[in-house]
Structure formats: C-alpha cells, structure tokens
Amino acid sequence: MKAAPIRSPVPPWRSPPETLVLGCDEVHVWRATLDQTPSQIQSFLHNLAADEQARAERFYFEKDREHFIAARGVLRAILGGYLNRPPECLSFCYNSHGKPALAGESDGDAIRFSVSHSYGVALYAVTRGREVGIDIERIRFDLEVAEIAERFFSRREVAMLRTLPSEVQRQAFFRCWTRKEAYIKARGEGLSLPLDQFDVSLAPGEPAAVLGTQPDPSEASRWSLQELAAGPGYEAALAVEGQDWRLSCWQWPDLGQQSV
C-alpha cells in the first residue's frame, strides 16, 4: 500500500482572523495554553454544561480541574466562533466509543472536531464534512518506551523503531504514538481498533503517513496524516479523512487578548 502524498510543511501559528470562516476543503488547528488566570477559569466554568461541571469537580488535583475547565471552555469558544453562537449554548453528544460531536449538527458539511491536551498545552482540530483526529503528547523520560512499543505497536513499527539510533528512539516513539492516536480518534472507534492493526511512519524526516491497515489494506488510502509543531518537548499529529484539504494553524489569544 502506497503512503499518502507528501503534504506541504506545517504552516506557522498565527493570530486568528476576527471572523472565522471554514470551508469544506480546510482544516483549522488551534493551539492554546491551559494555564489561565483564576478569573478566566471562572468565566469558562460558567459556560460549561452541568455534566461538564460535574466532571470538573471529580478531579482530585486543582491543576487538573483547572486544565479540564480551560480545555472545554476554549473548545466552546472556538466552536461558537465558527457557528456564531454563544459558547454556553452549545450541546455535545457522544458516540458509543466516547467521541464527541456537536448535537444537532448532522448535515454533510457539519462541523467536526477533535481535542487533545498534555501538560498544559491543548490542540483543537476543526473541519467540515470530514472526520478528523488530533493528538499531542509531551516527550517523557520516565517511560520504558521500548517495552511499551513491544506491547502496543505493530510488528512493522517495532522493527522500524529498533533500526533507529538510541538517541532518537524516544522521540520516534512519541511521534509514532501521536500519529496512531490521531488516526484512532479520526476513526472514532476508540480502543476497539487495536493499535497493532495498522502501521504509521515514525522515522525522522519521513513524511507522516498511514502505511497499512488490517484487515482492509485499502483503508489506509482514505486518510492523510500531518505532523504538527506543537512546541519544544512535544510531539503532535493530525489525521484527516481524504487528501484534498489545506491546513491553517491558529494560536489561541494570549492572556489579555480578545478571544474569538
């Protein structure tokens, strides 16, 4: 199975436009920090639905609670900007594997989205009429990455990882992990899709791609992968249904700037 065509380099993070317009051939990715001021956290909390507020209360650590509130608050603000609706008026539904969607948005060009956050940095992918998945991970040095790869990665991925010099294996592991997670999120099947049943690229300098899928090899051609520059110490990836799309990357306004 041939890999997806090589995509253009990831665009830089830019300030968002005042009016958000999203075409069916576009993918917008947003980056935000979840370390917000207490007043902003309270503002976000006010916009959350009752079930989201209940989830927030279940976090043991205050930092985790605040990050959850900020992640959901930013998501609501971003989606509200595209739909021209107040953030607190949005409703979400979930499929049987927990993938979220906007309730009542079922048209062919309906907005789809995916969210991921790690250690205070959040990424949001937004599309119309096509599935999308995103994942970000901080590169950690307290994990035995070789053992985890042996347990969860495909045989092809493990073999590729072993060929790499030891000094780049850890980053390659997280590169592989984020690409696999983004693909799973885009498929919307959760862990019912085993991680070892498909292959992604992982070598330094190798284009992001789904290299093969089981039991249907043709499934790989339906998807394209894009590496993202999330920031120093992080790996991130985007999975999008189809090939005919273009990417824009927006930086969520810093503290004190106007939100969308």
Protein Blocks (a to p, Z undefined) as FASTA:
>chain_A
ZZddddddddddddddfbdcddfkbccdddddfbdcfklmmmmmmmpcfklmmmmmmpmb
lklmmmmmmmmmmmmmmmmmmnopafklpccdddfkopacdehiabfkbccdddddeehi
acddddehiacddddddddfkbcfklmmmmmmcfklmmmmmmpcfklmmmmmmmmmmmmm
mmmmmnonajmlcfklcccdfbehiacddfbdcfblklmmmpccddddfbghiacdddde
djbdcddddddddehiacZZ
